[in-house]
Amino acid sequence: MSLSLRSERTQRIKEEAKRLGFMEVGIAEARFLDEDARRLERWLSQGYQGKMKYMENHFDLRVDPRKLVPGAKSVITLLMNYFPRQPLPEAEVKVSKYALGEDYHLVIREKLQALLAFIHKEFGQVEGRGFVDSAPVLERSWAVESGLGWVGKNGNLLRARQGSFFFIATLITDLDLDFDPPTQTSHCGSCTRCIDACPTGAIVAPAEIDGSRCLSYLTIELKDAFLPQQRESEMEGWVFGCDICQDVCPWNRFAKPHEEPRFDPIPILQHPHLDRWLEISPEAFRSAFRHSPIKRTKWKGWQRNLRALQSGNQDGGPHT
């Protein structure tokens, strides 16, 4: 394929992705991620995955996209903004910003399918698969490989003058495309605000996260009962996920509101209230959150989180 034709294809794909609502697009060569493989192996050996046993599965698929899409040549990484359009009300209960609206898996999957349909229409039969936080893909690594940012000390992908409030999606394809230069530099400098602010000490070293201690893990992934210290001193009002390490990041002062109506808060989340949420029945929970990421906790997990927070409040609030 000529360089001009490849560049034209690349540009048209990026333009269509932007038209579909993605804020940034980067492309990297589909290859084995040797350094990331070593890093993932160390992370798993430390037990930082907690009870997320799925993180231990399909190791070879995680580090080599060509095993997910045979013949893959290009990994297209796409970012979608979710920073709220309206300030969130001060409340005793908090839900992570990414979970306020419709389930991002549904929203982004539709856009990935539309982008793949565009590629098929314009360039003929192409092998490709889109992923959004639902398959063994190292999204942040591919974002760095595509020049879309760096992994900050809080473990999130960061972009200068944009922050980190965005979803990462991946489209692996056998199309021959132009590759973007990878990110070579971190712009975190000597800042340690995220490390200092984490209430559970989950950021054990810069960009090294003990997932089993993270509030997002405790309120979403963990199915067991909380320990007393988690109930009293660690939740800080969070009942689904946690944004602390992002909220304190200086780069997020540049975050701009998203333009996707489906990410606006669903009705039940527009007026957070601990007692009212505690009274919700299993049927009402399923109805209210049927298109929300929060359905992942199921009613039982939602009640556990709320009651743990209620217990901390009755004990006089969080202890430090």
Secondary structure, 3 states (H helix, E strand, C coil): CCHHHHHHHHHHHHHHHHHCCCCEEEEEECCCCHHHHHHHHHHHHCCCCCCCHHHHCCHHHHHCHHHCCCCCCEEEEEEEECCCCCCCCCCCCEECHHHCCCCHHHHHHHHHHHHHHHHHHHHCCCCEEEECCCCCCCHHHHHHHCCCCEECCCCCEEECCCECCEEEEEEEECCCCCCCCCCCCCCCCCCCHHHHHCCCCCEEECCEECHHHCHHHHHHHCCCCCCHHHHHHHCCCEEECCCHHHHCCHHHHHCCCCCCHHHCCCHHHCCCCHHHHHCCCHHHHHHHCCCCHHHHHHHHHHHHHHHHHHHHHHCCCCCC
